Amino acid sequence: MMNISQRIKEVPYSAIRKLTPYAEKAKADGKKVYHLNIGAPDTKTPNEFFDAIRNTNLKTLDYAPSKGMKSLMEQTCKYYRDRGADFDPESEIIITTGASEALVFSIVAVSELGQKILTCNPFYSNYYTIFRQCGINPVTFDTTVETGYRLPNYETIRDSVTEDTAAILLSNPSNPTGAVYTEEELRRVVRVAKEKDLFIIADEVYREFIFDGKDFMSFAEIEGIEDRLILLDSVSKRFGACGARIGAILCKNKALMTEIIKLATGRLAVSTIDQIGAAELYNVDKSYFEEVNAEYQKRRDCIYEELKKIDGVKVYKPEGAFYIMPDLPIKDAEDFAMWMLTDFDDNGETVMIAPGDGFYHDSNVGKSQVRLAYVINRDDLKRAIEILGKGLEKYRQLTNQ
Ligand SMILES: Cc1ncc(COP(=O)(O)O)c(C=O)c1O
């Protein structure tokens, strides 16, 4: 009997996707829509990527090795070595189709069907899609806007671990909050992972986006967890190259890597062309990171200052990535987000925002929150938040909130 599986039906439509038709309609009606909902960087992909592809003299576009191309594995490991983490390019890295595939491989490799992965609320919404795809469920602990989404204390994290939890997964810097965890917070997680014997899946794809001159502390810098640490990597955000679809798994647990290679072999290879380009990305001058970082920090400052001006909005200063997750003085951010597209404009302009709800599991906290991505230029950003403020005022009047 033909049957559309229950597990696919359990994957929710992303809240952003639900809103897309309304954004399209608004645009068709002639409104200008500022997108604060998308987390794709707008910065230029370095020329190194395109030049490398232009300069290849490949005659046949063959499969690359399943583990990845040597040059890219070496370049990625060198990047980590320069940042205090030593991975052997021969055996401790596998190139994947974005961090997205690295996530799927890691989760399949460490969990049985029906098991759980611990993460914090709110979390990157695609984690949920991937969990369901892999036949597992999340279990979560909350972080709150009031603390700027710091991790809770050791006991809270420890007590969230269930009998059937296989791993702790954290995005650091965080999508969707922009929180960057301190060494002390990381050590709290490590303590729980060791005590409960869990893998740590560290999603550090935003590690180059750290503000205020602070240092980023990676899980890879913590000793004594070599066996349990699975580091996920990506060029998407680091080099503004989301379309390259290049990521990696870095891990010192040889037994685990031997198993993951089977998954890599099963999907044959990652795009040869993209690997050629990505390997060269690692030759960019250090100033590239500095310039990009400086720009995002200015945007962070801009969005934070503008949001602070809006009555009733709870806001904090994110330390990294390019997201902020304020709490709005309304009950239902999804309704508000839709209304902004369907019923509101300021001089023919409106904004598209991501309702917070979709970033939570088993919690109602996110209902009044929104995730804003500051991946548009500062003038547009300022204007977008002005529109958001005006919309919010009108919506609150209309709905008596
Ligand atoms: C926290 C986090 N992890 C992973 C990914 C997936 O990245 P990739 O493009 O490498 O698949 C994203 C993309 O937005 C992300 O925000």
The ligand as an SDF file (V2000), in Angstrom:
LIG
                    3D

 16 16  0  0  0  0  0  0  0  0999 V2000
   23.7260   26.6570   12.9940 C   0  0  0  0  0  0  0  0  0  0  0  0
   23.7850   26.1760   11.5980 C   0  0  0  0  0  0  0  0  0  0  0  0
   24.2850   24.9750   11.3540 N   0  0  0  0  0  0  0  0  0  0  0  0
   24.3470   24.4760   10.1130 C   0  0  0  0  0  0  0  0  0  0  0  0
   23.8910   25.1930    9.0290 C   0  0  0  0  0  0  0  0  0  0  0  0
   23.9560   24.5660    7.6670 C   0  0  0  0  0  0  0  0  0  0  0  0
   24.9710   25.1150    6.9160 O   0  0  0  0  0  0  0  0  0  0  0  0
   25.4420   24.5410    5.5070 P   0  0  0  0  0  0  0  0  0  0  0  0
   25.1390   25.6010    4.5140 O   0  0  0  0  0  0  0  0  0  0  0  0
   26.8990   24.3240    5.6820 O   0  0  0  0  0  0  0  0  0  0  0  0
   24.7270   23.2670    5.2380 O   0  0  0  0  0  0  0  0  0  0  0  0
   23.3660   26.4630    9.2260 C   0  0  0  0  0  0  0  0  0  0  0  0
   22.8430   27.2620    8.1000 C   0  0  0  0  0  0  0  0  0  0  0  0
   22.1930   28.2560    8.2470 O   0  0  0  0  0  0  0  0  0  0  0  0
   23.3040   26.9690   10.5460 C   0  0  0  0  0  0  0  0  0  0  0  0
   22.7850   28.1730   10.7990 O   0  0  0  0  0  0  0  0  0  0  0  0
  1  2  1  0
  2  3  1  0
  2 15  2  0
  3  4  2  0
  4  5  1  0
  5  6  1  0
  5 12  2  0
  6  7  1  0
  7  8  1  0
  8  9  2  0
  8 10  1  0
  8 11  1  0
 12 13  1  0
 12 15  1  0
 13 14  2  0
 15 16  1  0
M  END
$$$$
